[in-house]
Amino acid sequence: MAEAGFSDDGKYYSAISQDGRLRVWDTETNILKQEYTPDLHLTSPPSCLQYISVRHSATPKQKGKRPSISAEETQCIALGTTSGKILIYSIAEAKVESMLVADKSHDYHQSKVTALDWSKKYGLYSCNRESKVFEWDLQSGAVRNNYNISVESNMKQGNIVSAIKMVPHTQNTPARFLVAASWQVRLWRLHNGDTSLVKSFGHNTAQTSLLCLVGLNASCWLVEGSINERLLSFWDVTITNDHIPQVNGDEPTPKRQRKKSLNKTPVETTPMYSFVLEDAPRMVDAVLKEQDGTELQLAATTRSGVVHYYGHMLNGSSTKPIKPSVTIQVTSADAHPMPAQCCRLQATGDLVLGYTKDPAMMFERVTPDLKTKTQVIIRGDAKEGKKKQKKANEVNKVRSDANSNDVTYVEPMGGVARKRVVPGGEVEVPMEARLENLSLDITSRRKTAVSENLTKLLIQGLHSKDKSIILTVLQQDNPRVADSTVSSLPADYVPLLLEQLVDMAGKKTSQCASVCTWCGALVRRHAALLLAALGAAPDHHLAQLLAIFTHRRSHLCQLLNLKGRVELTVSQRNAAHAPQDQQDAVLDYKDTSSDEEMEVEQYQSDSAHSWNESDESEHSSDGE
């Protein structure tokens, strides 16, 4: 399954991202040229890609000339999807030109496309999860032939083909030869819809494998690797007369007999060469050169982010694993590795190397240095971090224009400025500043030294957990002093201060009043820190303070009523124990007609007395 690849000329590099997007980079300019998001890229994302050449006119190719990409041909990318469709994406137009879908007459099922391969001689081939190989006609968008290369297997993992490669040959036969890699690498012969197994390679690979074909003259070799092994195998897949089917009146072999005869096919147990890697391969590329023999140049990118380069002369076979000639890795000047993602060998012997630099993708042409075993490429500037650090340090320095040696240093806590005229000289502090540092008078006009001393005193008390020092500072119920003291308090001491305020809030009312003042100053000066500390210790202390203040406020009305009653009771008790002569009369009333009232009272008393006597005499006469 090829999810990334280079174009034939190495100018473009394409890769399918995890979210189903196709990205195309220009390797010469290091620019992300195009980014395409197919329709239904989440439900039916692309699964593999392959660079192809599409001819727009049916002009016949002249005999004897090497095929090349002319003005009539356009570079495109074939995208196989999980729904079984193949999209033909044009790089020049930056859009999908056509879509390949087979009809039901070719026994086509809507299954995932697992592998693609392109050849100018044979065209485009695809393979799906059901091990069905389809030969496509790009001009009409139809299927020419379909082949079944499935093999019955007792393995639980199945026999899904993950990579295919068309093997070129010079034999006089219309048959095509295909290398398919599943849990075992096999060479198939395809002809008019019929398939036959030619050779099996005695190598059990993983479900996802890498294939690379390299040829010279009439010979062809296969470089095979898997994502779970640290070895690359080199096999000879040259097509000879023994591989050509017999067509002189022989009937094709039935499918049932073909399945039974699979075990009788020749099997190669050991490869010609084995190349050892540091880690499992990610991308493989190979080139053959003919100079004083046949030289194989092989490059492989590993999952660890390094590139192994092999230069080996083909001479017989060897069972001993071959180590890399040079290992190439890219790093920054600060020794941060930049992992390599891809590589491609050029005809000139150079290596196109793609690596990640932060979020960007960078491409570079590198010449392998065969004089050393490890070639380290350093990219980036290490002086940038030093320059930033130097600028940050210069913030605390104030330089004088008159003399560069006369430098004034400012302490980070807002302390007394120190003036150092000559480096290494004595520190001169004015006497006035020294006296202000010793002063703790809150009512003085200048509050700078007082605030600085209170801050340092509070830091000392919080650090040593001395209650007497903490109460000396926090009992100052002055909002201005609290603001200036808390503003210079480091962030590390804010949770400790909140803890002390929670302890003081549950005690006397006088202390609770000062706690309110200091809490207000703390919230105003360190609001950002308190908001950022949600779920931490400061947040817990603030919740406790809120609960204490709410509880005290709920009982405030009852306390005020109780206070009024107590004051009234105390005042009445004091009034009852006070002497009478010392009390002033509330009302002084004087009446001028006192004699008349006496006469009326006397008259009324006489009549009442006479009435009582007459009443008694009447009662006595009646009794008689």
Secondary structure by P-SEA (a helix, b strand, c coil): cccccccccccbbbbbcccbbbbbbccccccccccccccccccccccbbbbbbbbcccccccccccccccccbbbbbbbbcccccccccccccccccbbbbbccccccccccccbbbbbccccbbbbccccbbbbbccccccccccccccccccccccccccbbbbbbbcccccbbbbbbbccbbbbbbbcccbbbbcccccccccccbbbbbbbcccbbbbbbbcccccbbbbbbbcccccccccccccccccaaaaaaacccccccccccbbbbbccccccccccccccccbbbbbbbbcccbbbbbbbbbbcccccccccccbbbbbbccccccccccccccccccccbbbbbcccbbbbbbbcccccccbbbbbbcccaaaaaaaaaaaaccbbbbcccccbbbbbbccccccccccccccbbbbcaaaaaaaaccccccccaaaaaaaaaaaaaaaaaaccaaaaaaccccccaaaaaaaaaaccccaaaaaaaaaaaaaaccaaaaaaaaaaaaaaaaacaaaaaaacccaaaaaaaaaaaaaaaaaaaaaaaaaaaaaaaaaaaaaaaaacccccccccbbbbbcaaaaaaaaaaaaaaaaaaaaaaaaaaaaaaac
